[in-house]
């Protein structure tokens, strides 16, 4: 009876939060196949530790906390691989597919979303985690703090620094693009 309950509970958790976990990991590692592998690692850890889940936070924040730790472990093991993936990510060739519909910003791959996506590379892992949890996963400050095991003030500080870093990177990208377009225009005439 207990195994059936665990199987049903696990299935419900998977169906309810799979897309959130996948999106979070995809934005962290910027590779569909790697994100899928890491999602599997998350659910292996969930199976091993669900009995210890005390419900002090929501299941979503608990899962995203596990996902963040899985991503950090992957970054530590694959530092040079991570740098190659970030440098060679190609929006035209990369397609994100999953069983559920894609987020609008990824499906449309608008220019501003692409720039923001690339600007995230300038952020630390902590900053990126906060941005993804707050704005992609739409967690509150309190939920983000629980997910990360931080104080709310640390989340606010990290969020502030991350937004400043993103703004700086977006300005650099805009200047580079503007310079490129100006140069291209001069070459034509």
Secondary structure, 3 states (H helix, E strand, C coil): CHHHHHHHHHHHHHHHHHHHHHHHHHHHHCCHHHHHHHHHHHHHHHHHHHHHCCCCCCHHHHHHHHHHHHHHHHHHHCHHHHHHHHHHCCCCCCCCCCCCCCCHHHHHCCHHHHHHHHHHHHCCHHHHHHHHHHHHCCCCHHHHHHHHCCCHHHHHHHHHHHHHHHHHHHHHHHHHHHHHHHHHHHHHC
